Amino acid sequence: MLNYRDGLALMPHYDTSEQDWHIKVNANESNIGLPPLVEERVMTRLSRVAFSRYPNEEYDLLCEQIGEAYGYRKENVIIGNGSSEIIEKVFYAFGGDDRHKIVYPTPSFSMYGIYAAVADASAVPVLLNEDYTLDVETFIQTVNQSDASLAVICNPNNPTGQVLTMEDIECIAENISCAFLIDEAYIEFYGNTALPLLKKYPHIMIARTFSKAYALASCRVGYMLAHRDAIAMVEKTYMPYHINVPSLVTADTVFQMRSEFEPQIQMICAERERMQEKYRQLHSVTVYPSHANFILIHYPHADALNKAFIKHGIGVRSFGKTTQLENMLRVSIGRPEENDAVYRVMKSFVEEHP
């Protein structure tokens, strides 16, 4: 009998299985892809990659470029396989045993609880209010009373789409002394970043990804900006050469040309507003305000509606009986014609099931 580590069999599993959807709006990806000029530049650079060599200066060059763009040095930047790996490593750096508490809101990114378990830390989830807003005072109190080693927020929050104001975030930063990770995976669709607070509060860390606004989900690249001491410690949790060169080169090109994505981002935000308004007009459908590239809706017959979507080859995210997300569906923003197709199926189903 194989002797696995204690608790591994009970650890939750993040399901990434997929099917060939006609319309895929279940993972908050970009359905638009790379702008043609960016794609052309990426392919040109990839044609020159030395595939036989380990990653070398490509990692430092990307760190340098990101740091310089925001007024920092490369020592303030770390790259990961998506922001997810960075978050995992941060949890690992501030975990280690059950004396290390990690506080985060719930519902939020479902991997926070899993990463806390992997890091052998104690997860301390703070329930969001019924309208999915965060009680900032309760969050601060929980962090301080539990003597947490790490506090985490996702802004905009996934899967709710809600945001904390910069005043709220600064209030948290002012009133806690532990490490404070801000997950900004969807920040390009909101705009109000916590980056200006980074120099004022050295315990803040900000994680971002290329997977959403910059259409690089397949490349798995994210980055974090933080105080150089925090970066140096988190780096110790990584294995050598943890990012491959094709991903680094692609992300470097995309970051250089990120202004090319602005029309896409603006279109997604406009579509988000348009679709929120259309969904609100449907009987028994509750729409939660979103500042990301997805919309969270509540519908009493969400499971049956999801089956209707599946029948039409449309993949949305159904939360089933997940606590605090019962009868909820999360619909990513796709192309206008895709969004209209999703709406037609939903409208038809709702009208047939008053």
C-alpha positions in Angstrom: 0.0 0.0 0.0 1.4 3.4 -1.0 2.0 5.8 1.9 0.7 9.1 0.8 1.0 12.3 2.9 -1.7 12.8 5.6 -4.8 14.5 4.3 -4.1 14.3 0.6 -7.1 12.0 -0.1 -9.4 14.5 1.5 -8.0 17.5 -0.3 -10.5 19.2 -2.7 -9.9 19.0 -6.4 -10.2 21.8 -8.9 -12.0 20.4 -12.0 -10.5 21.6 -15.3 -12.2 19.1 -17.6 -13.9 20.6 -20.6 -15.9 19.7 -23.7 -16.0 21.1 -27.2 -18.4 24.0 -26.7 -20.0 25.9 -29.5 -19.8 28.9 -27.3 -17.4 28.8 -24.4 -18.1 31.5 -21.7 -17.4 29.5 -18.6 -13.7 30.3 -17.7 -13.4 34.1 -18.0 -11.0 33.8 -20.9 -10.8 36.2 -23.8 -12.9 35.0 -26.8 -11.3 37.6 -29.0 -7.7 36.5 -29.0 -4.5 38.4 -29.8 -4.8 41.6 -32.0 -3.4 40.7 -35.5 -0.3 43.0 -35.1 0.5 41.4 -31.7 0.1 37.9 -33.0 2.4 38.7 -35.9 5.1 40.0 -33.6 4.7 37.1 -31.3 5.1 34.6 -34.1 8.2 36.4 -35.4 9.9 36.3 -31.9 9.0 32.7 -31.4 10.6 31.7 -34.6 13.9 32.9 -33.1 13.6 31.1 -29.8 16.5 28.8 -29.0 14.4 25.8 -28.0 17.4 23.7 -27.0 18.4 26.2 -24.2 17.1 26.6 -20.7 15.5 29.9 -19.9 18.1 32.6 -19.4 17.8 36.3 -19.7 14.1 36.2 -20.9 12.9 36.0 -17.3 14.9 39.0 -16.1 13.9 41.0 -19.2 10.2 40.6 -18.5 10.7 41.4 -14.9 12.7 44.5 -15.9 10.0 45.6 -18.3 7.1 45.2 -15.9 9.0 46.9 -13.1 10.0 49.9 -15.2 6.4 50.3 -16.4 5.2 50.8 -12.9 8.2 52.7 -11.4 9.9 49.7 -9.8 13.0 47.6 -10.4 13.2 44.0 -11.5 13.8 42.9 -7.9 10.2 44.0 -7.1 8.7 41.6 -9.7 8.2 37.9 -9.8 6.8 35.8 -12.7 4.7 32.7 -12.3 2.7 30.2 -14.3 -0.4 32.4 -14.2 -1.2 34.5 -11.1 -2.5 31.2 -9.7 1.0 29.8 -9.2 2.1 33.0 -7.6 -0.7 33.0 -5.2 0.0 29.3 -4.3 3.7 30.2 -3.7 2.7 33.2 -1.5 0.5 30.9 0.5 3.4 28.5 0.8 5.8 31.2 1.9 3.4 32.4 4.7 2.1 29.0 5.6 3.9 25.9 6.9 1.7 24.8 9.8 -1.7 25.4 11.4 -0.3 28.3 13.5 -0.1 30.3 10.3 -3.5 31.7 9.5 -4.5 32.9 6.0 -7.6 35.1 5.9 -9.6 35.6 2.7 -13.3 36.4 1.8 -15.7 33.8 0.6 -17.1 33.3 -1.9 -14.0 34.2 -3.9 -11.4 32.4 -6.0 -12.0 28.8 -5.0 -8.3 27.9 -5.0 -7.6 30.0 -1.9 -8.9 27.3 0.3 -7.0 24.6 -1.6 -3.7 26.6 -1.6 -4.1 27.1 2.2 -4.4 23.3 2.6 -1.4 22.6 0.3 0.6 25.1 2.4 -0.4 23.3 5.6 -1.8 26.6 6.8 -5.1 27.3 8.6 -7.7 28.8 6.3 -9.8 31.5 7.8 -12.6 32.4 5.3 -14.7 35.6 6.0 -18.2 35.4 4.7 -19.3 38.1 2.3 -22.6 39.9 3.0 -25.7 38.7 1.3 -25.2 41.2 -1.5 -21.6 39.9 -1.9 -20.0 43.1 -0.4 -17.2 42.7 2.1 -17.5 44.0 5.6 -14.1 45.7 5.8 -14.2 46.1 9.6 -15.1 42.4 10.1 -12.3 41.4 7.7 -9.7 43.6 9.6 -11.0 42.3 13.0 -10.7 38.7 11.8 -7.1 39.2 10.5 -6.0 40.8 13.8 -7.8 38.5 16.1 -6.5 35.4 14.4 -3.0 36.8 14.3 -2.9 36.0 10.6 0.3 35.7 8.6 -1.4 36.5 5.4 -4.6 38.4 4.3 -5.9 38.1 0.8 -8.6 39.9 -1.3 -9.5 39.5 -5.0 -10.4 42.8 -6.6 -12.6 42.7 -8.6 -13.7 39.6 -6.9 -14.3 36.3 -8.7 -17.0 35.0 -9.1 -19.1 37.9 -7.8 -17.6 40.8 -9.8 -17.8 43.1 -6.8 -15.0 45.6 -5.9 -13.5 47.2 -2.9 -12.7 50.9 -3.3 -9.2 52.1 -2.9 -10.2 53.7 0.4 -11.4 50.3 1.7 -8.2 48.6 0.6 -6.1 51.3 2.2 -8.2 51.0 5.4 -7.3 47.3 5.5 -3.6 48.0 4.8 -3.5 50.6 7.5 -5.1 48.4 10.1 -3.3 45.0 9.7 0.4 44.3 10.0 0.7 40.9 8.2 1.3 40.3 4.6 -1.5 41.6 2.4 -2.0 40.0 -1.0 -4.3 41.8 -3.5 -5.3 39.5 -6.4 -5.9 41.8 -9.4 -6.5 39.2 -12.1 -9.4 41.3 -13.5 -8.1 44.8 -12.9 -7.9 45.8 -16.6 -11.7 45.6 -16.7 -12.0 47.8 -13.6 -9.1 50.3 -13.8 -8.7 51.3 -10.2 -5.5 49.5 -9.1 -4.0 49.4 -5.7 -0.5 49.9 -7.1 -0.2 53.5 -5.8 -0.5 52.0 -2.3 2.5 49.7 -2.8 5.2 52.2 -1.9 3.3 53.4 1.2 2.6 50.0 2.6 5.5 47.6 2.2 3.4 44.6 3.4 1.2 44.8 0.2 1.7 42.4 -2.7 -0.2 42.7 -6.0 -0.7 39.7 -8.3 -1.9 40.0 -11.9 -2.3 37.7 -14.9 -1.9 37.8 -18.7 -4.7 35.2 -19.0 -7.8 37.5 -19.0 -7.5 40.9 -20.6 -4.4 39.9 -22.6 -5.7 36.6 -24.0 -2.8 34.4 -22.9 -4.6 31.8 -20.9 -2.8 29.0 -22.8 0.6 30.4 -21.9 0.1 30.6 -18.2 1.9 33.8 -17.2 1.3 36.1 -14.3 3.3 38.5 -12.2 3.5 40.0 -8.8 4.8 43.4 -7.6 6.0 43.7 -4.0 8.8 44.8 -1.7 12.1 43.3 -2.8 12.4 41.4 0.5 9.0 39.7 0.0 9.9 38.8 -3.6 13.2 37.3 -2.5 11.4 35.1 0.0 8.7 33.9 -2.3 11.3 33.2 -5.0 12.7 30.5 -2.6 9.5 28.5 -3.1 10.0 28.1 -6.8 11.9 25.4 -8.7 14.6 26.5 -11.2 13.5 27.4 -14.7 9.8 27.4 -13.6 8.6 29.5 -16.7 9.3 28.3 -20.2 10.9 30.6 -22.8 8.0 30.6 -25.4 5.6 31.8 -22.6 8.1 34.4 -21.4 8.8 35.7 -25.0 5.0 35.8 -25.7 4.2 37.7 -22.5 7.1 40.1 -23.1 5.7 40.9 -26.5 2.2 41.3 -25.3 3.3 43.6 -22.4 5.2 45.8 -24.8 2.2 46.0 -27.0 -0.5 46.1 -24.3 -2.0 49.3 -25.7 -3.2 47.2 -28.7 -5.6 45.5 -26.4 -7.3 48.6 -25.2 -10.1 48.5 -27.9 -10.8 44.8 -26.9 -10.9 45.7 -23.2 -13.3 48.6 -23.9 -15.5 46.4 -26.0 -15.7 43.7 -23.3 -16.6 46.4 -20.7 -19.3 47.8 -23.0 -20.7 44.3 -23.6 -20.7 43.6 -19.9 -22.9 46.7 -19.3 -25.1 45.9 -22.2 -25.7 42.3 -21.1 -26.2 43.2 -17.5 -29.1 45.4 -18.6 -30.6 42.8 -20.8 -30.4 40.1 -18.1 -32.0 42.4 -15.6 -35.1 42.6 -17.8 -35.7 38.8 -17.5 -38.2 37.6 -15.0 -36.8 36.1 -11.8 -33.2 36.8 -12.8 -31.1 38.7 -10.3 -27.9 40.3 -11.8 -25.0 41.2 -9.5 -23.1 44.3 -10.5 -19.8 43.3 -12.1 -16.5 45.2 -12.8 -14.8 42.2 -14.4 -15.2 40.3 -17.7 -18.1 38.1 -16.4 -21.6 38.5 -14.9 -22.9 36.5 -11.9 -26.7 35.9 -12.0 -29.1 34.1 -9.7 -32.0 32.2 -11.1 -34.3 29.8 -9.1 -34.0 27.1 -11.8 -30.3 27.6 -12.5 -29.6 23.9 -12.8 -32.3 23.4 -15.4 -31.2 26.6 -17.3 -27.6 25.3 -17.3 -28.8 22.0 -18.9 -30.5 24.1 -21.6 -27.2 25.9 -22.2 -25.4 22.6 -22.5 -28.1 21.3 -25.0 -27.3 24.3 -27.2 -23.6 23.8 -26.9 -23.0 26.7 -24.6 -20.7 26.4 -21.6 -21.3 28.7 -18.6 -20.1 28.2 -15.1 -22.7 26.6 -12.8 -22.1 26.6 -9.1 -24.7 23.9 -8.3 -25.1 23.7 -4.5 -21.9 25.5 -3.6 -22.5 27.3 -0.3 -23.5 31.0 -0.8 -23.6 30.4 -4.6 -26.7 28.2 -4.8 -28.6 28.6 -8.1 -25.9 30.9 -9.4 -24.5 31.0 -12.9 -21.4 32.9 -14.0 -21.3 34.0 -17.6 -18.1 35.3 -19.2 -18.3 38.1 -21.7 -17.6 36.9 -25.2 -18.0 38.4 -28.6 -21.2 40.4 -29.2 -22.8 37.6 -31.3 -21.9 35.0 -28.6 -23.4 37.2 -25.9 -26.6 37.6 -27.9 -26.8 33.8 -28.5 -26.5 33.2 -24.7 -29.2 35.8 -24.0 -31.6 34.2 -26.5 -31.3 30.8 -24.9 -31.7 32.3 -21.4 -34.7 34.5 -22.5 -36.4 31.6 -24.2 -36.0 29.3 -21.1 -37.1 32.0 -18.6 -40.2 32.8 -20.6 -41.1 29.1 -20.8 -40.6 28.7 -17.0 -42.3 31.7 -15.4 
